[in-house]
Amino acid sequence: MSVLDCRDLSFAYEGRPVLSHVNFSLEKGSYLGIIGENGSGKSTLIKGILGLKKQASGEIRLHLPDAQKGMGYLPQQQTMKKDFPASVWEVVLSGRLSQLSFPYRYRKVDRDYAEHMLQFLSLSSLKVHAFRELSGGQQQRVLLARALAAGSQVLVLDEPVTGLDPRITEEMYAMLERCIHELGLTIIMVSHDLPRVFHEVHQVLYLAKGKQMFFGQTEDFLKAHPEVIRQGGIL
């Protein structure tokens, strides 16, 4: 069953085209890697999928019970404010806000769901700890739990392991695999680390010079674009 369809998408800033003719479709449980050099349109496409940027033409169709509540987002670490005075529990529970309406009072179902995500990502022991006192890897796990607590069915990740040490990086990728296999999530990941992307994802969307150059299975991309591999492994 398709959960996301993008048809002939184009984006522009102040009338200047920045990305054009993007076409792809994702089934439930897909793991998509979006790759391309800086300025190729990756961030613009992500903003469009998240509903933060209106496309100039084309359409984005989310086949979810609630399109807004079904999307989770984990931004780059450096874009996050990490010193705010909140506990791990408060950060994760805040992911439920998208499920609430005024007067925005948490219900038992919200607390239970947030608790389940803490347990799922092995964070229960850190529940009362201050978020700002955690290591970078722990903070990233907490933010992932927050995104999952929103009831996400499609999870969008922007460079999720940047700045993490190798051991924590391995743990994060293992958690993402669990999200797919145990929670049935669909994952869209932007990354410059090509060797690891090709090892992890099932499908690749390759953008270059504001255009879609490839969409398909990872092994097919490796056959079709050997020149990308020869560039040294990082875009």
Summary of the structure (lengths in Angstrom):
residues: 235
radius of gyration: 17.9
end to end distance: 31.5
largest distance: 55.2
contacts: 733
relative contact order: 0.19
helix: 40%
strand: 28%
